[in-house]
Amino acid sequence: MALALPTIGLLFWLYSQWQDTRLVTMQGQVPEAQQSASEASSKVSKVSDRLYIVETTSSEKFQSATLTRLDRVQDSIVGLSNAPSPR
């Protein structure tokens, strides 16, 4: 019974030292995680910008092709209306 209190104190001290080493390890990992998060954030914005550019380019190509087809259809309609009618 006389050694119970010193034993409990020793166990608590060992546990607190173990917790301190874990906290130091975790604190060392925090800057790495923050750096990875900021790099991921910047890469996401770059990918988003690229995706926007690709979507805009694809949309412009589609609109251009559609307008070209509509012009051809209109020319065909005009050509058919100007054609002599068969008798």
PDB file of N, CA, C and O in Angstrom:
ATOM      1  N   MET A   1       0.805  -1.178   0.000  1.00  0.00           N
ATOM      2  CA  MET A   1       0.000   0.000   0.000  1.00  0.00           C
ATOM      3  C   MET A   1       0.866   1.267   0.000  1.00  0.00           C
ATOM      4  O   MET A   1       0.475   2.305  -0.533  1.00  0.00           O
ATOM      5  N   ALA A   2       2.025   1.156   0.598  1.00  0.00           N
ATOM      6  CA  ALA A   2       2.907   2.315   0.690  1.00  0.00           C
ATOM      7  C   ALA A   2       3.468   2.687  -0.678  1.00  0.00           C
ATOM      8  O   ALA A   2       3.788   3.852  -0.915  1.00  0.00           O
ATOM      9  N   LEU A   3       3.591   1.728  -1.570  1.00  0.00           N
ATOM     10  CA  LEU A   3       4.130   1.998  -2.905  1.00  0.00           C
ATOM     11  C   LEU A   3       3.041   2.272  -3.944  1.00  0.00           C
ATOM     12  O   LEU A   3       3.362   2.521  -5.106  1.00  0.00           O
ATOM     13  N   ALA A   4       1.787   2.235  -3.566  1.00  0.00           N
ATOM     14  CA  ALA A   4       0.696   2.422  -4.520  1.00  0.00           C
ATOM     15  C   ALA A   4       0.716   3.830  -5.110  1.00  0.00           C
ATOM     16  O   ALA A   4       0.600   3.996  -6.324  1.00  0.00           O
ATOM     17  N   LEU A   5       0.860   4.823  -4.275  1.00  0.00           N
ATOM     18  CA  LEU A   5       0.845   6.197  -4.770  1.00  0.00           C
ATOM     19  C   LEU A   5       2.048   6.503  -5.661  1.00  0.00           C
ATOM     20  O   LEU A   5       1.860   7.111  -6.715  1.00  0.00           O
ATOM     21  N   PRO A   6       3.283   6.113  -5.295  1.00  0.00           N
ATOM     22  CA  PRO A   6       4.396   6.336  -6.212  1.00  0.00           C
ATOM     23  C   PRO A   6       4.256   5.548  -7.516  1.00  0.00           C
ATOM     24  O   PRO A   6       4.661   6.025  -8.576  1.00  0.00           O
ATOM     25  N   THR A   7       3.685   4.347  -7.443  1.00  0.00           N
ATOM     26  CA  THR A   7       3.488   3.549  -8.654  1.00  0.00           C
ATOM     27  C   THR A   7       2.481   4.229  -9.577  1.00  0.00           C
ATOM     28  O   THR A   7       2.691   4.298 -10.788  1.00  0.00           O
ATOM     29  N   ILE A   8       1.405   4.723  -9.014  1.00  0.00           N
ATOM     30  CA  ILE A   8       0.401   5.434  -9.818  1.00  0.00           C
ATOM     31  C   ILE A   8       1.022   6.693 -10.428  1.00  0.00           C
ATOM     32  O   ILE A   8       0.770   7.022 -11.587  1.00  0.00           O
ATOM     33  N   GLY A   9       1.830   7.386  -9.639  1.00  0.00           N
ATOM     34  CA  GLY A   9       2.506   8.577 -10.153  1.00  0.00           C
ATOM     35  C   GLY A   9       3.444   8.242 -11.291  1.00  0.00           C
ATOM     36  O   GLY A   9       3.497   8.970 -12.282  1.00  0.00           O
ATOM     37  N   LEU A  10       4.189   7.148 -11.167  1.00  0.00           N
ATOM     38  CA  LEU A  10       5.103   6.717 -12.224  1.00  0.00           C
ATOM     39  C   LEU A  10       4.339   6.342 -13.490  1.00  0.00           C
ATOM     40  O   LEU A  10       4.724   6.724 -14.595  1.00  0.00           O
ATOM     41  N   LEU A  11       3.255   5.594 -13.317  1.00  0.00           N
ATOM     42  CA  LEU A  11       2.444   5.206 -14.481  1.00  0.00           C
ATOM     43  C   LEU A  11       1.859   6.440 -15.177  1.00  0.00           C
ATOM     44  O   LEU A  11       1.857   6.516 -16.406  1.00  0.00           O
ATOM     45  N   PHE A  12       1.370   7.393 -14.405  1.00  0.00           N
ATOM     46  CA  PHE A  12       0.824   8.610 -14.987  1.00  0.00           C
ATOM     47  C   PHE A  12       1.904   9.395 -15.727  1.00  0.00           C
ATOM     48  O   PHE A  12       1.661   9.923 -16.812  1.00  0.00           O
ATOM     49  N   TRP A  13       3.103   9.470 -15.132  1.00  0.00           N
ATOM     50  CA  TRP A  13       4.209  10.188 -15.768  1.00  0.00           C
ATOM     51  C   TRP A  13       4.599   9.523 -17.084  1.00  0.00           C
ATOM     52  O   TRP A  13       4.825  10.206 -18.083  1.00  0.00           O
ATOM     53  N   LEU A  14       4.680   8.170 -17.089  1.00  0.00           N
ATOM     54  CA  LEU A  14       5.008   7.449 -18.326  1.00  0.00           C
ATOM     55  C   LEU A  14       3.934   7.679 -19.392  1.00  0.00           C
ATOM     56  O   LEU A  14       4.247   7.888 -20.564  1.00  0.00           O
ATOM     57  N   TYR A  15       2.671   7.638 -18.976  1.00  0.00           N
ATOM     58  CA  TYR A  15       1.573   7.851 -19.916  1.00  0.00           C
ATOM     59  C   TYR A  15       1.619   9.274 -20.484  1.00  0.00           C
ATOM     60  O   TYR A  15       1.395   9.475 -21.677  1.00  0.00           O
ATOM     61  N   SER A  16       1.910  10.254 -19.628  1.00  0.00           N
ATOM     62  CA  SER A  16       1.961  11.637 -20.112  1.00  0.00           C
ATOM     63  C   SER A  16       3.139  11.834 -21.065  1.00  0.00           C
ATOM     64  O   SER A  16       3.025  12.594 -22.026  1.00  0.00           O
ATOM     65  N   GLN A  17       4.256  11.173 -20.821  1.00  0.00           N
ATOM     66  CA  GLN A  17       5.390  11.246 -21.749  1.00  0.00           C
ATOM     67  C   GLN A  17       5.031  10.621 -23.093  1.00  0.00           C
ATOM     68  O   GLN A  17       5.389  11.147 -24.147  1.00  0.00           O
ATOM     69  N   TRP A  18       4.332   9.510 -23.050  1.00  0.00           N
ATOM     70  CA  TRP A  18       3.896   8.844 -24.282  1.00  0.00           C
ATOM     71  C   TRP A  18       2.947   9.757 -25.066  1.00  0.00           C
ATOM     72  O   TRP A  18       3.046   9.867 -26.288  1.00  0.00           O
ATOM     73  N   GLN A  19       2.022  10.413 -24.343  1.00  0.00           N
ATOM     74  CA  GLN A  19       1.099  11.338 -24.994  1.00  0.00           C
ATOM     75  C   GLN A  19       1.850  12.526 -25.596  1.00  0.00           C
ATOM     76  O   GLN A  19       1.517  12.984 -26.689  1.00  0.00           O
ATOM     77  N   ASP A  20       2.860  13.021 -24.885  1.00  0.00           N
ATOM     78  CA  ASP A  20       3.648  14.146 -25.400  1.00  0.00           C
ATOM     79  C   ASP A  20       4.351  13.787 -26.702  1.00  0.00           C
ATOM     80  O   ASP A  20       4.373  14.590 -27.635  1.00  0.00           O
ATOM     81  N   THR A  21       4.926  12.586 -26.774  1.00  0.00           N
ATOM     82  CA  THR A  21       5.600  12.184 -28.014  1.00  0.00           C
ATOM     83  C   THR A  21       4.600  12.043 -29.152  1.00  0.00           C
ATOM     84  O   THR A  21       4.903  12.386 -30.295  1.00  0.00           O
ATOM     85  N   ARG A  22       3.411  11.540 -28.843  1.00  0.00           N
ATOM     86  CA  ARG A  22       2.375  11.439 -29.887  1.00  0.00           C
ATOM     87  C   ARG A  22       1.951  12.823 -30.365  1.00  0.00           C
ATOM     88  O   ARG A  22       1.756  13.034 -31.562  1.00  0.00           O
ATOM     89  N   LEU A  23       1.807  13.766 -29.436  1.00  0.00           N
ATOM     90  CA  LEU A  23       1.420  15.125 -29.818  1.00  0.00           C
ATOM     91  C   LEU A  23       2.496  15.798 -30.660  1.00  0.00           C
ATOM     92  O   LEU A  23       2.183  16.496 -31.624  1.00  0.00           O
ATOM     93  N   VAL A  24       3.754  15.595 -30.305  1.00  0.00           N
ATOM     94  CA  VAL A  24       4.850  16.173 -31.081  1.00  0.00           C
ATOM     95  C   VAL A  24       4.838  15.600 -32.496  1.00  0.00           C
ATOM     96  O   VAL A  24       5.035  16.329 -33.469  1.00  0.00           O
ATOM     97  N   THR A  25       4.607  14.294 -32.605  1.00  0.00           N
ATOM     98  CA  THR A  25       4.534  13.655 -33.921  1.00  0.00           C
ATOM     99  C   THR A  25       3.378  14.230 -34.737  1.00  0.00           C
ATOM    100  O   THR A  25       3.529  14.519 -35.924  1.00  0.00           O
ATOM    101  N   MET A  26       2.232  14.391 -34.095  1.00  0.00           N
ATOM    102  CA  MET A  26       1.065  14.935 -34.798  1.00  0.00           C
ATOM    103  C   MET A  26       1.290  16.390 -35.204  1.00  0.00           C
ATOM    104  O   MET A  26       0.878  16.805 -36.287  1.00  0.00           O
ATOM    105  N   GLN A  27       1.941  17.158 -34.339  1.00  0.00           N
ATOM    106  CA  GLN A  27       2.214  18.552 -34.671  1.00  0.00           C
ATOM    107  C   GLN A  27       3.183  18.653 -35.843  1.00  0.00           C
ATOM    108  O   GLN A  27       3.127  19.613 -36.612  1.00  0.00           O
ATOM    109  N   GLY A  28       4.060  17.683 -35.985  1.00  0.00           N
ATOM    110  CA  GLY A  28       4.959  17.658 -37.135  1.00  0.00           C
ATOM    111  C   GLY A  28       4.230  17.320 -38.421  1.00  0.00           C
ATOM    112  O   GLY A  28       4.657  17.724 -39.502  1.00  0.00           O
ATOM    113  N   GLN A  29       3.131  16.583 -38.315  1.00  0.00           N
ATOM    114  CA  GLN A  29       2.375  16.193 -39.504  1.00  0.00           C
ATOM    115  C   GLN A  29       1.398  17.269 -39.956  1.00  0.00           C
ATOM    116  O   GLN A  29       0.982  17.275 -41.114  1.00  0.00           O
ATOM    117  N   VAL A  30       1.030  18.169 -39.071  1.00  0.00           N
ATOM    118  CA  VAL A  30       0.055  19.208 -39.412  1.00  0.00           C
ATOM    119  C   VAL A  30       0.535  20.104 -40.551  1.00  0.00           C
ATOM    120  O   VAL A  30      -0.237  20.336 -41.481  1.00  0.00           O
ATOM    121  N   PRO A  31       1.767  20.623 -40.533  1.00  0.00           N
ATOM    122  CA  PRO A  31       2.197  21.467 -41.663  1.00  0.00           C
ATOM    123  C   PRO A  31       2.209  20.712 -42.993  1.00  0.00           C
ATOM    124  O   PRO A  31       1.894  21.284 -44.036  1.00  0.00           O
ATOM    125  N   GLU A  32       2.569  19.435 -42.955  1.00  0.00           N
ATOM    126  CA  GLU A  32       2.550  18.646 -44.190  1.00  0.00           C
ATOM    127  C   GLU A  32       1.129  18.530 -44.724  1.00  0.00           C
ATOM    128  O   GLU A  32       0.897  18.649 -45.927  1.00  0.00           O
ATOM    129  N   ALA A  33       0.178  18.296 -43.821  1.00  0.00           N
ATOM    130  CA  ALA A  33      -1.219  18.185 -44.247  1.00  0.00           C
ATOM    131  C   ALA A  33      -1.730  19.515 -44.787  1.00  0.00           C
ATOM    132  O   ALA A  33      -2.464  19.546 -45.774  1.00  0.00           O
ATOM    133  N   GLN A  34      -1.346  20.609 -44.144  1.00  0.00           N
ATOM    134  CA  GLN A  34      -1.769  21.925 -44.626  1.00  0.00           C
ATOM    135  C   GLN A  34      -1.170  22.229 -45.994  1.00  0.00           C
ATOM    136  O   GLN A  34      -1.841  22.796 -46.856  1.00  0.00           O
ATOM    137  N   GLN A  35       0.083  21.854 -46.191  1.00  0.00           N
ATOM    138  CA  GLN A  35       0.726  22.091 -47.483  1.00  0.00           C
ATOM    139  C   GLN A  35       0.055  21.248 -48.565  1.00  0.00           C
ATOM    140  O   GLN A  35      -0.193  21.732 -49.669  1.00  0.00           O
ATOM    141  N   SER A  36      -0.237  19.993 -48.247  1.00  0.00           N
ATOM    142  CA  SER A  36      -0.917  19.134 -49.219  1.00  0.00           C
ATOM    143  C   SER A  36      -2.291  19.684 -49.562  1.00  0.00           C
ATOM    144  O   SER A  36      -2.706  19.649 -50.720  1.00  0.00           O
ATOM    145  N   ALA A  37      -2.998  20.191 -48.560  1.00  0.00           N
ATOM    146  CA  ALA A  37      -4.326  20.750 -48.805  1.00  0.00           C
ATOM    147  C   ALA A  37      -4.252  21.993 -49.678  1.00  0.00           C
ATOM    148  O   ALA A  37      -5.086  22.177 -50.565  1.00  0.00           O
ATOM    149  N   SER A  38      -3.267  22.846 -49.438  1.00  0.00           N
ATOM    150  CA  SER A  38      -3.158  24.057 -50.261  1.00  0.00           C
ATOM    151  C   SER A  38      -2.739  23.714 -51.689  1.00  0.00           C
ATOM    152  O   SER A  38      -3.210  24.341 -52.638  1.00  0.00           O
ATOM    153  N   GLU A  39      -1.854  22.721 -51.851  1.00  0.00           N
ATOM    154  CA  GLU A  39      -1.478  22.284 -53.199  1.00  0.00           C
ATOM    155  C   GLU A  39      -2.680  21.699 -53.928  1.00  0.00           C
ATOM    156  O   GLU A  39      -2.890  21.973 -55.110  1.00  0.00           O
ATOM    157  N   ALA A  40      -3.466  20.895 -53.222  1.00  0.00           N
ATOM    158  CA  ALA A  40      -4.657  20.315 -53.843  1.00  0.00           C
ATOM    159  C   ALA A  40      -5.639  21.405 -54.239  1.00  0.00           C
ATOM    160  O   ALA A  40      -6.258  21.328 -55.300  1.00  0.00           O
ATOM    161  N   SER A  41      -5.784  22.409 -53.406  1.00  0.00           N
ATOM    162  CA  SER A  41      -6.698  23.509 -53.711  1.00  0.00           C
ATOM    163  C   SER A  41      -6.253  24.274 -54.951  1.00  0.00           C
ATOM    164  O   SER A  41      -7.077  24.618 -55.798  1.00  0.00           O
ATOM    165  N   SER A  42      -4.959  24.540 -55.061  1.00  0.00           N
ATOM    166  CA  SER A  42      -4.474  25.262 -56.242  1.00  0.00           C
ATOM    167  C   SER A  42      -4.603  24.411 -57.499  1.00  0.00           C
ATOM    168  O   SER A  42      -4.909  24.931 -58.572  1.00  0.00           O
ATOM    169  N   LYS A  43      -4.372  23.106 -57.371  1.00  0.00           N
ATOM    170  CA  LYS A  43      -4.517  22.231 -58.531  1.00  0.00           C
ATOM    171  C   LYS A  43      -5.974  22.129 -58.958  1.00  0.00           C
ATOM    172  O   LYS A  43      -6.268  22.044 -60.151  1.00  0.00           O
ATOM    173  N   VAL A  44      -6.887  22.136 -57.993  1.00  0.00           N
ATOM    174  CA  VAL A  44      -8.308  22.084 -58.329  1.00  0.00           C
ATOM    175  C   VAL A  44      -8.705  23.319 -59.129  1.00  0.00           C
ATOM    176  O   VAL A  44      -9.445  23.212 -60.107  1.00  0.00           O
ATOM    177  N   SER A  45      -8.223  24.482 -58.724  1.00  0.00           N
ATOM    178  CA  SER A  45      -8.580  25.695 -59.464  1.00  0.00           C
ATOM    179  C   SER A  45      -7.982  25.680 -60.868  1.00  0.00           C
ATOM    180  O   SER A  45      -8.616  26.151 -61.813  1.00  0.00           O
ATOM    181  N   LYS A  46      -6.764  25.142 -61.018  1.00  0.00           N
ATOM    182  CA  LYS A  46      -6.153  25.050 -62.347  1.00  0.00           C
ATOM    183  C   LYS A  46      -6.935  24.090 -63.236  1.00  0.00           C
ATOM    184  O   LYS A  46      -7.179  24.377 -64.408  1.00  0.00           O
ATOM    185  N   VAL A  47      -7.329  22.941 -62.671  1.00  0.00           N
ATOM    186  CA  VAL A  47      -8.101  21.966 -63.443  1.00  0.00           C
ATOM    187  C   VAL A  47      -9.456  22.549 -63.807  1.00  0.00           C
ATOM    188  O   VAL A  47      -9.954  22.327 -64.910  1.00  0.00           O
ATOM    189  N   SER A  48     -10.048  23.286 -62.892  1.00  0.00           N
ATOM    190  CA  SER A  48     -11.334  23.922 -63.171  1.00  0.00           C
ATOM    191  C   SER A  48     -11.204  24.921 -64.315  1.00  0.00           C
ATOM    192  O   SER A  48     -12.061  24.975 -65.198  1.00  0.00           O
ATOM    193  N   ASP A  49     -10.135  25.710 -64.298  1.00  0.00           N
ATOM    194  CA  ASP A  49      -9.910  26.666 -65.388  1.00  0.00           C
ATOM    195  C   ASP A  49      -9.718  25.948 -66.718  1.00  0.00           C
ATOM    196  O   ASP A  49     -10.259  26.368 -67.741  1.00  0.00           O
ATOM    197  N   ARG A  50      -8.954  24.872 -66.701  1.00  0.00           N
ATOM    198  CA  ARG A  50      -8.735  24.115 -67.940  1.00  0.00           C
ATOM    199  C   ARG A  50     -10.034  23.513 -68.447  1.00  0.00           C
ATOM    200  O   ARG A  50     -10.305  23.526 -69.648  1.00  0.00           O
ATOM    201  N   LEU A  51     -10.839  22.986 -67.529  1.00  0.00           N
ATOM    202  CA  LEU A  51     -12.114  22.399 -67.918  1.00  0.00           C
ATOM    203  C   LEU A  51     -13.023  23.456 -68.524  1.00  0.00           C
ATOM    204  O   LEU A  51     -13.715  23.195 -69.507  1.00  0.00           O
ATOM    205  N   TYR A  52     -13.023  24.643 -67.943  1.00  0.00           N
ATOM    206  CA  TYR A  52     -13.830  25.734 -68.482  1.00  0.00           C
ATOM    207  C   TYR A  52     -13.378  26.089 -69.892  1.00  0.00           C
ATOM    208  O   TYR A  52     -14.205  26.325 -70.773  1.00  0.00           O
ATOM    209  N   ILE A  53     -12.064  26.127 -70.105  1.00  0.00           N
ATOM    210  CA  ILE A  53     -11.527  26.444 -71.433  1.00  0.00           C
ATOM    211  C   ILE A  53     -11.936  25.375 -72.439  1.00  0.00           C
ATOM    212  O   ILE A  53     -12.349  25.692 -73.554  1.00  0.00           O
ATOM    213  N   VAL A  54     -11.821  24.107 -72.043  1.00  0.00           N
ATOM    214  CA  VAL A  54     -12.188  23.010 -72.944  1.00  0.00           C
ATOM    215  C   VAL A  54     -13.674  23.063 -73.260  1.00  0.00           C
ATOM    216  O   VAL A  54     -14.070  22.889 -74.413  1.00  0.00           O
ATOM    217  N   GLU A  55     -14.508  23.302 -72.239  1.00  0.00           N
ATOM    218  CA  GLU A  55     -15.948  23.379 -72.481  1.00  0.00           C
ATOM    219  C   GLU A  55     -16.285  24.545 -73.397  1.00  0.00           C
ATOM    220  O   GLU A  55     -17.139  24.415 -74.274  1.00  0.00           O
ATOM    221  N   THR A  56     -15.629  25.677 -73.205  1.00  0.00           N
ATOM    222  CA  THR A  56     -15.885  26.844 -74.045  1.00  0.00           C
ATOM    223  C   THR A  56     -15.472  26.569 -75.485  1.00  0.00           C
ATOM    224  O   THR A  56     -16.196  26.910 -76.420  1.00  0.00           O
ATOM    225  N   THR A  57     -14.312  25.953 -75.660  1.00  0.00           N
ATOM    226  CA  THR A  57     -13.833  25.631 -77.004  1.00  0.00           C
ATOM    227  C   THR A  57     -14.765  24.641 -77.684  1.00  0.00           C
ATOM    228  O   THR A  57     -15.099  24.808 -78.857  1.00  0.00           O
ATOM    229  N   SER A  58     -15.186  23.612 -76.956  1.00  0.00           N
ATOM    230  CA  SER A  58     -16.103  22.625 -77.529  1.00  0.00           C
ATOM    231  C   SER A  58     -17.427  23.268 -77.897  1.00  0.00           C
ATOM    232  O   SER A  58     -18.000  22.969 -78.945  1.00  0.00           O
ATOM    233  N   SER A  59     -17.909  24.142 -77.043  1.00  0.00           N
ATOM    234  CA  SER A  59     -19.168  24.828 -77.320  1.00  0.00           C
ATOM    235  C   SER A  59     -19.047  25.713 -78.554  1.00  0.00           C
ATOM    236  O   SER A  59     -19.957  25.755 -79.381  1.00  0.00           O
ATOM    237  N   GLU A  60     -17.938  26.414 -78.679  1.00  0.00           N
ATOM    238  CA  GLU A  60     -17.736  27.271 -79.852  1.00  0.00           C
ATOM    239  C   GLU A  60     -17.661  26.445 -81.128  1.00  0.00           C
ATOM    240  O   GLU A  60     -18.221  26.838 -82.152  1.00  0.00           O
ATOM    241  N   LYS A  61     -16.978  25.306 -81.080  1.00  0.00           N
ATOM    242  CA  LYS A  61     -16.901  24.439 -82.262  1.00  0.00           C
ATOM    243  C   LYS A  61     -18.278  23.912 -82.626  1.00  0.00           C
ATOM    244  O   LYS A  61     -18.643  23.875 -83.801  1.00  0.00           O
ATOM    245  N   PHE A  62     -19.056  23.497 -81.607  1.00  0.00           N
ATOM    246  CA  PHE A  62     -20.398  22.988 -81.864  1.00  0.00           C
ATOM    247  C   PHE A  62     -21.276  24.077 -82.470  1.00  0.00           C
ATOM    248  O   PHE A  62     -22.004  23.823 -83.430  1.00  0.00           O
ATOM    249  N   GLN A  63     -21.213  25.286 -81.917  1.00  0.00           N
ATOM    250  CA  GLN A  63     -22.018  26.379 -82.451  1.00  0.00           C
ATOM    251  C   GLN A  63     -21.618  26.711 -83.881  1.00  0.00           C
ATOM    252  O   GLN A  63     -22.479  26.962 -84.725  1.00  0.00           O
ATOM    253  N   SER A  64     -20.336  26.712 -84.156  1.00  0.00           N
ATOM    254  CA  SER A  64     -19.857  27.004 -85.507  1.00  0.00           C
ATOM    255  C   SER A  64     -20.336  25.944 -86.492  1.00  0.00           C
ATOM    256  O   SER A  64     -20.804  26.267 -87.583  1.00  0.00           O
ATOM    257  N   ALA A  65     -20.216  24.673 -86.101  1.00  0.00           N
ATOM    258  CA  ALA A  65     -20.662  23.589 -86.983  1.00  0.00           C
ATOM    259  C   ALA A  65     -22.169  23.648 -87.195  1.00  0.00           C
ATOM    260  O   ALA A  65     -22.647  23.409 -88.304  1.00  0.00           O
ATOM    261  N   THR A  66     -22.920  23.964 -86.149  1.00  0.00           N
ATOM    262  CA  THR A  66     -24.376  24.054 -86.267  1.00  0.00           C
ATOM    263  C   THR A  66     -24.773  25.201 -87.183  1.00  0.00           C
ATOM    264  O   THR A  66     -25.665  25.044 -88.017  1.00  0.00           O
ATOM    265  N   LEU A  67     -24.132  26.342 -87.043  1.00  0.00           N
ATOM    266  CA  LEU A  67     -24.446  27.472 -87.918  1.00  0.00           C
ATOM    267  C   LEU A  67     -24.094  27.168 -89.369  1.00  0.00           C
ATOM    268  O   LEU A  67     -24.813  27.576 -90.282  1.00  0.00           O
ATOM    269  N   THR A  68     -23.000  26.458 -89.586  1.00  0.00           N
ATOM    270  CA  THR A  68     -22.625  26.068 -90.948  1.00  0.00           C
ATOM    271  C   THR A  68     -23.686  25.158 -91.546  1.00  0.00           C
ATOM    272  O   THR A  68     -24.074  25.325 -92.703  1.00  0.00           O
ATOM    273  N   ARG A  69     -24.155  24.199 -90.761  1.00  0.00           N
ATOM    274  CA  ARG A  69     -25.202  23.292 -91.259  1.00  0.00           C
ATOM    275  C   ARG A  69     -26.492  24.049 -91.545  1.00  0.00           C
ATOM    276  O   ARG A  69     -27.150  23.795 -92.554  1.00  0.00           O
ATOM    277  N   LEU A  70     -26.856  24.975 -90.668  1.00  0.00           N
ATOM    278  CA  LEU A  70     -28.072  25.756 -90.901  1.00  0.00           C
ATOM    279  C   LEU A  70     -27.944  26.615 -92.155  1.00  0.00           C
ATOM    280  O   LEU A  70     -28.914  26.772 -92.896  1.00  0.00           O
ATOM    281  N   ASP A  71     -26.774  27.164 -92.399  1.00  0.00           N
ATOM    282  CA  ASP A  71     -26.556  27.931 -93.631  1.00  0.00           C
ATOM    283  C   ASP A  71     -26.721  27.039 -94.855  1.00  0.00           C
ATOM    284  O   ASP A  71     -27.315  27.452 -95.851  1.00  0.00           O
ATOM    285  N   ARG A  72     -26.201  25.823 -94.786  1.00  0.00           N
ATOM    286  CA  ARG A  72     -26.342  24.891 -95.914  1.00  0.00           C
ATOM    287  C   ARG A  72     -27.803  24.527 -96.142  1.00  0.00           C
ATOM    288  O   ARG A  72     -28.261  24.449 -97.282  1.00  0.00           O
ATOM    289  N   VAL A  73     -28.537  24.303 -95.039  1.00  0.00           N
ATOM    290  CA  VAL A  73     -29.963  23.979 -95.175  1.00  0.00           C
ATOM    291  C   VAL A  73     -30.697  25.161 -95.792  1.00  0.00           C
ATOM    292  O   VAL A  73     -31.535  24.984 -96.677  1.00  0.00           O
ATOM    293  N   GLN A  74     -30.388  26.352 -95.333  1.00  0.00           N
ATOM    294  CA  GLN A  74     -31.034  27.538 -95.890  1.00  0.00           C
ATOM    295  C   GLN A  74     -30.702  27.690 -97.373  1.00  0.00           C
ATOM    296  O   GLN A  74     -31.582  28.011 -98.172  1.00  0.00           O
ATOM    297  N   ASP A  75     -29.451  27.465 -97.747  1.00  0.00           N
ATOM    298  CA  ASP A  75     -29.073  27.531 -99.158  1.00  0.00           C
ATOM    299  C   ASP A  75     -29.806  26.473 -99.969  1.00  0.00           C
ATOM    300  O   ASP A  75     -30.217  26.724-101.101  1.00  0.00           O
ATOM    301  N   SER A  76     -29.967  25.294 -99.390  1.00  0.00           N
ATOM    302  CA  SER A  76     -30.690  24.231-100.098  1.00  0.00           C
ATOM    303  C   SER A  76     -32.150  24.601-100.290  1.00  0.00           C
ATOM    304  O   SER A  76     -32.724  24.348-101.349  1.00  0.00           O
ATOM    305  N   ILE A  77     -32.754  25.198 -99.273  1.00  0.00           N
ATOM    306  CA  ILE A  77     -34.160  25.605 -99.384  1.00  0.00           C
ATOM    307  C   ILE A  77     -34.308  26.687-100.448  1.00  0.00           C
ATOM    308  O   ILE A  77     -35.235  26.647-101.256  1.00  0.00           O
ATOM    309  N   VAL A  78     -33.397  27.646-100.445  1.00  0.00           N
ATOM    310  CA  VAL A  78     -33.442  28.702-101.459  1.00  0.00           C
ATOM    311  C   VAL A  78     -33.237  28.095-102.840  1.00  0.00           C
ATOM    312  O   VAL A  78     -33.915  28.476-103.795  1.00  0.00           O
ATOM    313  N   GLY A  79     -32.305  27.152-102.951  1.00  0.00           N
ATOM    314  CA  GLY A  79     -32.060  26.499-104.238  1.00  0.00           C
ATOM    315  C   GLY A  79     -33.275  25.727-104.719  1.00  0.00           C
ATOM    316  O   GLY A  79     -33.589  25.738-105.909  1.00  0.00           O
ATOM    317  N   LEU A  80     -33.961  25.055-103.801  1.00  0.00           N
ATOM    318  CA  LEU A  80     -35.161  24.306-104.190  1.00  0.00           C
ATOM    319  C   LEU A  80     -36.301  25.243-104.576  1.00  0.00           C
ATOM    320  O   LEU A  80     -37.070  24.937-105.488  1.00  0.00           O
ATOM    321  N   SER A  81     -36.416  26.364-103.902  1.00  0.00           N
ATOM    322  CA  SER A  81     -37.507  27.286-104.237  1.00  0.00           C
ATOM    323  C   SER A  81     -37.247  27.999-105.561  1.00  0.00           C
ATOM    324  O   SER A  81     -38.195  28.431-106.216  1.00  0.00           O
ATOM    325  N   ASN A  82     -35.990  28.133-105.968  1.00  0.00           N
ATOM    326  CA  ASN A  82     -35.658  28.781-107.234  1.00  0.00           C
ATOM    327  C   ASN A  82     -35.620  27.798-108.396  1.00  0.00           C
ATOM    328  O   ASN A  82     -35.551  28.203-109.557  1.00  0.00           O
ATOM    329  N   ALA A  83     -35.664  26.529-108.089  1.00  0.00           N
ATOM    330  CA  ALA A  83     -35.604  25.524-109.160  1.00  0.00           C
ATOM    331  C   ALA A  83     -36.895  25.582-109.970  1.00  0.00           C
ATOM    332  O   ALA A  83     -37.976  25.836-109.438  1.00  0.00           O
ATOM    333  N   PRO A  84     -36.749  25.337-111.284  1.00  0.00           N
ATOM    334  CA  PRO A  84     -37.973  25.339-112.108  1.00  0.00           C
ATOM    335  C   PRO A  84     -38.855  24.150-111.716  1.00  0.00           C
ATOM    336  O   PRO A  84     -38.369  23.042-111.488  1.00  0.00           O
ATOM    337  N   SER A  85     -40.129  24.405-111.647  1.00  0.00           N
ATOM    338  CA  SER A  85     -41.045  23.330-111.263  1.00  0.00           C
ATOM    339  C   SER A  85     -41.314  22.438-112.468  1.00  0.00           C
ATOM    340  O   SER A  85     -41.484  22.942-113.578  1.00  0.00           O
ATOM    341  N   PRO A  86     -41.355  21.132-112.273  1.00  0.00           N
ATOM    342  CA  PRO A  86     -41.619  20.211-113.396  1.00  0.00           C
ATOM    343  C   PRO A  86     -43.076  20.309-113.836  1.00  0.00           C
ATOM    344  O   PRO A  86     -43.970  20.519-113.016  1.00  0.00           O
ATOM    345  N   ARG A  87     -43.309  20.153-115.163  1.00  0.00           N
ATOM    346  CA  ARG A  87     -44.671  20.249-115.696  1.00  0.00           C
ATOM    347  C   ARG A  87     -45.121  18.959-116.246  1.00  0.00           C
ATOM    348  O   ARG A  87     -46.245  18.856-116.737  1.00  0.00           O
TER     349      ARG A  87
END
